[in-house]
Amino acid sequence: MKYLVCDTGPLIALAKVGQLALLPKMCEKVYIPPAVQRELLRKSGPEIVWLEAALGTFIEIVPLPPSPPEVEVVTWQLDCGEQQAIALAYHLQAMVVIDERLGRNAARQLALLMTGSVGLLLRAKECGLITKVVPLLKNMRRQGYWFSDELLALAARLSGE
């Protein structure tokens, strides 16, 4: 992964378990659009410390160019952060990191490379950056970040845990 464009959710999920620092170890650049920055700065939980540190160091806020019609057509029903993250990934031809189902469907329709919080943790384990995926996912769930039981079981199977 050379470049990542992140939506708000995965950044919050990683911050909740103290794993935001994985991102610069897994790619050259981490980009977010202005709407994602605004959503992150509205966050008030204990993870805000990690998020502010990341915004001050390795996460780059990129102004959004005008969206082409094909992007607008598939993202109109999404929230502003998801719309902008997908539009920026489309513009940069970068991988988008997004967890929300409707956002993933829109990214798929645009043939964007994508992953989510689970995919990032699986990749981090493959790279030897973490030793376990499932405990981190369970911790995210305990802190209010929702993953289905099916996704947790799939992550356990894929990670060999």
N, C-alpha and C positions, 0 to 999 in steps of 0.2 A: 504494500500500500504506500503509494508516494504521497498523495494528497487526500485529506478527508474533509468533508463538509459535514458539520454536526448539527443536528437538531437539538433542542433544549433537553428533552427527556433523557437521552443517553448520557449527556454530560452530568445531569443531576444524579442519575443512578450511579455513575462511577464515583462522583464526589461523595455520595452517601456512604460508600464503603472505602473511601480513601484511596481510590485507584485512578484518579485523573492523570497522574504522572505516567501511566502506561502509554498514553497517546503519543507523546513526542518520541518515545522509544520504538513505536511501531510505524511511524510515518515521518516524512520530512516536514510537512506543514499541516496544521489544523486550522481550518477556516470556519467562521460563522458569519451569517448575515446580521444586519442591525437588529432585526426583530428578535432573533435568538439572544443577542446581547441584552436587550431590554427585558426579556423574560427571565434571564438568569439573574439580572440585578434586582428583580422584584422578589427573588427567593429570600426567605427569612430563616430557614433552618440552620442547623450547625454546619451543613455542607457549604454555606456561603463563603467560609474562609478559604476552602479549597478552590471554589469557583472564582473568587476574586484573584487569588494567586495565579491561577491558570490564565485568566484574562490579562493579567499584568506581565505574563511571560510568554507562553507558547501558543496561546490561541489568538489568531489574528482576525479582527473584524474587517470584513470586505464589503464595500458599498455594492449594492445590488444594481446590476445593469437592467435595462428594460427586459421584461419577460417576453419571449416569443409566444405567439398564439397557441402553439401546441402545448406549452407549459401551462398557460392560463386555463386552457380547456380541462386539463386533468387535475389541476390543483384548486379550482375555485371553491370547493367545499371544505378545504383544510383551514386550520388556523394560520395566522400570519407567519409564525415561526416556521412551520412546516412548509408553507408555500415558498417562503424565501430560501429555506435550506435546499429544497428541491431545485428551485430556479438557479441558485448559485452553483450547485453541483452540475446541473445541466450546462450552464455557461462555461464552467471550468473543465467539464468532462472529468470530474473527480468522483470518487466514491462518496455516497451519502450515508451517514450514520443516523438511522431513524428507527424507532420502535413501534410507533403507532400504526395500526393496521391500514387505515385509509391512506396514510402517507406512503407506506410501503407499496400499496397498490398503485398509487400515482407514479412513484419512482419506477416501478416495474413497467408501467405503460410507456414510459419514456426511455426504456431500455438502459436505465442507469445502473451502475454497479452499486450495490447497497449491502449494508450489514446493520446490525443493531448492537445493543449492549451485550447480549449473549454471544454473538459472533466475535465481538472485540475480545471478550474474555477467553473464548476458545482459542483465538489466534494468539493471545498473550501466553496461554499455556503452551501452545505449540512452539513458540519462540523462547520458552524457558523463562519468561518474565514473572510468571506466577506458578504455583504448584497445584492449586485446586481452583476449580470454577464453581462447583455447586455450593460450597459454603458462602462464597461471595454473593451468588444469586439469592440464596436463602436470606442472607443478611439484608440485601436490597428489599426483598419482600417484607421482612420484619419492619423495615423503615418506611413502608408505604408505597414502594415501587412495585407495580403489579406485573407478574408473569403467570401464565397459566400453568397448571400442573403438568400439562402435556409438554409445554416448552421446557420446563424444568427437567422432566424425564428425558427429553431429547438431548438436552445439554449434558445430562449425566451420562447418557449412552455415548455421545460423541467425544466426551472428554475422558471416557473410560473410568468414571468414578462411580 
